[in-house]
Amino acid sequence: MKMKTVLAACMMIMLTTSSFVGCGKSSSSEKTSGTTSKNITLTFGSHQSGLPTSGIVQEIAKDYEKETGVKIDFQISPDAQWRDLLKTKIAGGEAPDIYCADADPFSLYDRIRPDVNAVDLTNEEFVKRMDPNALPSFSYKDKVYGISFSGYKVYWYYYNKKIFKDLGLKAPTNYQEFKDVAAKIKATGVTPVYEGMQNGWHQVLPLFETGGNYMAKDPQIYDKLNNNKVNIKDVTGIKTVLTQLKEFQTLGYFGKDFMSNTVEGGEKAFADGKAAIVLDGFGWEQNLAKDFPETKDNVGVFVQPWGDNKELGINPASNAYFANAKSKNKDEAVKFFRYLAKAEVLQKRLDGDPNSLQVCWPEIKAKYPQSYTDYIATLKKATVVQVGVKYVDPQWMDVGKDIAAMYAGAMTPDDVMNSISKRRDDQAKLQKDPAWVK
């Protein structure tokens, strides 16, 4: 996957979402299952963030059960546990019939060994209808093993317009402005920036979603890291972000109870006026307005300004669903995938998930607000670190623990950098990466 190709595709999709024209839609009469599927239950293993919180996939599964008699048994685990749990289940031959896994081009093989543990979907009709830029994230050696639905991921800051207006504040464009804004908000008794540490992954976003800033300083930095010509602990921009995160925490800008906060609690804290700024992805504002109608038209956005970053981090990868190749029900699992890929079901999924503004199926029109499209058009875009650099995404939860330890005073930014570097080295050697193992 070439970085420039991915970015060009991301930019085109992000800026033209309002003018997509449906193409290649699957027929609603497409055969998705046989008549001998009754009394079968498919187990579906996932982590919390692998399924929309609205429950739309479970609702679609109920529709499928009514149509075919096949029941889908969802087994959902906490985000912090799922990666290790899935590996254990796969190794022990106990993986569910269908499992959701975080997918990216560099980590998929280590995560699930798709050529051994997943059904080859390459020749399925629906593969031709998915966004081709998403396919590398759940492919291995030119074969497609997964089906995915999420559109491109973007994490930016949402802010309370009224609070900003009352205090005479503007959306910050660099770190010093961000710090100044946070200081003025904190002085009013409101938490400047809501942070949900309990989920274990959220605190890592500022570090790796701002990869465009690292590339702005060295356009070849991803290639150098992937070829082991530069050690990640020597990327000064990453240390700068860690140092700034620690400073924010020390100054109390994440609030008193941020270590026990959950990501999901950000909505209520924002709606109640207890927190002025929340870091989240596309769709958060729309979901907030659904749960708290009084917040409608009171939400603005700005790019993460850590390290003076000005680029929008884009993640073309996401999670994907895989059919267990060792399951006795693997054929039924693939039939369920065919059902999920029907145009009308894709549309129902998008409509039923307020947190999603796009699916990675070009035939389904995205629902980005015009304000997003206009703002995005003013920004430079860059692939996030976890997609562009080897051996980063697999240690995401470990980095989250390191950052938590940094906030607790048990680690320094240098310690965190060394820890990230060591895990990359260990993983590369385990994979016998020729750039590390001569």
Secondary structure, 3 states (H helix, E strand, C coil): CCHHHHHHHHHHHHHCHHHCCCCCCCCCCCCCCCCCCCCCEEEEEEEHHHCCCCCHHHHHHHHHHHHHCCEEEEEEECHHHHHHHHHHHHHCCCCCCEEEEECCCCCHHHHHCHHHHECCCCCCHHHHHCCCCCHHHHEECCEECEECCECCECEEEEEEHHHHHHCCCCCCCCHHHHHHHHHHHHCCCCEEEECCHHHCCHHHHHHHCCHHHHHHHCCCHHHHHHCCCCCHHHCHHHHHHHHHHHHHHHCCCCCCCHHHCCHHHHHHHHHCCCEEEEEEECCHHHHHHHHCHHHCCCEEEECCCHHHCCEEEEECCCEEEEEECCCCCHHHHHHHHHHHCCHHHHHHHHHCCCCCCCECCCCCCCCCCHHHHHHHCCCEEEECHHHHCCCCHHHHHHHHHHHHHHHHCCCCHHHHHHHHHHHHHHHHHHCCCCCCCC
